[in-house]
């Protein structure tokens, strides 16, 4: 895998034909992009992890000034991953109401793209979106099996582990 620091693209060798394929991460724009984000989340959370569909989606999945959806796409346009940034009033219940803190959530990568850097690229893009909005801290609720992934990206666990949707979770934070 190689990254181009100028355009944020990542080339992944051996992903599928052709032999090299790039992916990019960008802000989801419009209904088609949000639909792609939701398709990734449905594959990962609803189908793979058996999260009930009625709790997977919430009011923050609609257009809102305090919500930013990000989408990872293969070079051929196939959705590979998605994530979401909540900030301002939308994030208040997750951040203690601190306006400097954003909430990273709904991070999902389709099974075929795991291990290729898609998750890391999504997290970094969400952090960049947070900085652009003047945020200085990122908070997230990690599934406990993903705690090591977030620790490698500079996040520190806090508080007790808890259950959400039948899956163990851990609060984590990082200064941006």
Long-range contacts (C-beta under 8 A, 24 or more apart in sequence): 1-116, 1-117, 3-117, 8-121, 8-125, 10-116, 10-117, 10-118, 10-121, 12-116, 12-117, 15-74, 15-113, 15-116, 21-74, 21-75, 21-76, 22-74, 22-75, 23-72, 23-73, 23-74, 23-75, 23-80, 23-113, 23-116, 23-118, 23-121, 24-72, 24-73, 25-70, 25-71, 25-72, 25-73, 25-81, 25-118, 25-121, 25-122, 25-125, 26-70, 26-71, 26-73, 26-125, 27-68, 27-69, 27-70, 27-71, 27-129, 28-69, 28-70, 28-71, 28-82, 33-69, 33-71, 34-61, 34-69, 36-71, 36-73, 36-79, 36-82, 37-69, 37-70, 37-71, 37-79, 37-82, 37-84, 37-106, 38-82, 39-79, 40-71, 40-79, 40-80, 40-81, 40-82, 40-108, 40-109, 40-110, 41-82, 41-106, 41-108, 43-108, 43-110, 43-111, 44-108, 44-109, 44-110, 44-111, 45-106, 45-108, 45-165, 48-111, 49-165, 49-167, 50-166, 51-165, 51-166, 51-167, 52-165, 55-165, 56-165, 60-84, 60-86, 60-90, 64-90, 66-90, 66-91, 68-126, 68-129, 70-122, 70-125, 70-126, 70-129, 72-109, 72-113, 72-118, 72-121, 72-122, 74-113, 79-110, 80-109, 80-110, 80-112, 80-113, 80-116, 80-118, 81-107, 81-108, 81-109, 81-110, 81-113, 81-118, 81-119, 81-121, 81-122, 82-106, 82-107, 82-108, 82-122, 83-107, 83-108, 83-122, 83-123, 83-125, 83-126, 84-126, 85-126, 85-129, 85-130, 87-130, 87-133, 87-135, 91-139, 94-139, 94-141, 95-137, 95-139, 98-137, 100-134, 100-135, 100-136, 100-137, 101-135, 101-136, 101-137, 101-138, 101-139, 101-173, 102-126, 102-130, 102-133, 102-135, 102-137, 102-138, 102-139, 103-138, 103-139, 103-140, 104-130, 104-138, 104-139, 104-140, 105-140, 105-141, 107-140, 119-149, 120-153, 123-150, 123-153, 124-153, 127-174, 127-176, 130-176, 131-176, 135-176, 136-175, 136-176, 137-173, 137-174, 137-175, 137-176, 138-173, 138-174, 138-176, 139-171, 139-172, 139-173, 140-171, 140-172, 140-173, 141-169, 141-170, 141-171, 141-172, 142-169, 142-170, 142-171, 142-172, 143-167, 143-168, 143-169, 144-168, 144-169, 144-170, 147-172
